[in-house]
Amino acid sequence: MRPGVGWRWAAYGACAVAGAYAVVSLYWALGGTAVLHTVGGVAERMARSGGTVALLVIAVTVLVKVLGALLALALVRPWGRRLPRRALLVAGVGAAAVLVIYGAAEVTAEALVETGAIKGSGSVDWTALRWHLALWDPWFLLWGLLLAVATRGYAIASTGPAAALADRRLLSAQQLRNVLRARRILPRK
């Protein structure tokens, strides 16, 4: 079974989503306050208060998001073939699962509060809730879904004789086709 090219686009999409999220967090880490009110809660208070602890927490958040972007790229870029396949698969599946579960759970809970199906505990910051429902938490869900598609495509594409040759020699696509034709794995033109 060979995956189509859609999984590669999913990987680039996951990278873009993670990268954009990292840029927003970096902006806040550097003292920016635009749209910070849309986050609400502890995250907003921490970012506004500044200080070493807040900067450290936001810096770790930026780092995790950058690593998420690099993970997505590692699934499709030639340099990713230098990394252990199993480690990429475990990281991809694990990260995708966490992102999808977190995003889906948050969006579901927020939608239930927004529609009045359940009552929020204490006072509700309706601005932050609506922004989380419309942007921040679906962003996690989208990132997770794209990463899941990319990881599945990588899992399929990185098995079999063609993948073994590509991993061993880090061949370009054309070089790989030529080798596979010479070994009669692919038909000649």
Steps between C-alpha positions, in 0.01 A plus 500: 500500500638841403370827641404784268667838516234643732685382809798714403276807477356405838854498645572844357163618630578365848835679485333827400237475774761418766730773372225761503407398853867530604522850348196617698646358823840654424333836444341475844829382654665814363240719670236537228144531623286506185219240519632386838156576649360224277693235691377588847565317824839410640675531164392862456583594860841337476588666170388842628685466832834431337784383716738210477248222562258633239778542246629149569153343463431686175850418369441129564164532323671657199763225500238224508312658209822538298583135570150412378569686176834321460336162566256563215787597269704197602224279363543638146844657463812299405677589825219325688617168353810529717281475810382163633173403331351360819576820695330712233197272498468496880542878519257556211230269636543626856495869408207455261301313765563763768415787264183338365372390840579835661356703212185290470438495876547876532284585197226266622499639854508859376217436256292349781561804721435744213169335412394483865489120505729511803581778744855625536651476847527844655494806279561446129726727294272493196749680277774246569256208477377610157852556371603157627194347337552678168881509471740382768368150567394408144857599412628220727247261346601591145868466586437155647292380205759619248779337701300175521456490120869583450613232746278237337637592157855485630434160659384361166761675286789401724449124467599257227800469266476851353508658846792280605702616200410863559590476867832332431620735230291816543429500128307765315162392361640468146804303618274268696277440194808420290629250759158336529471472121851352477404239761174435311286605796342777288417454130726670249366801314 
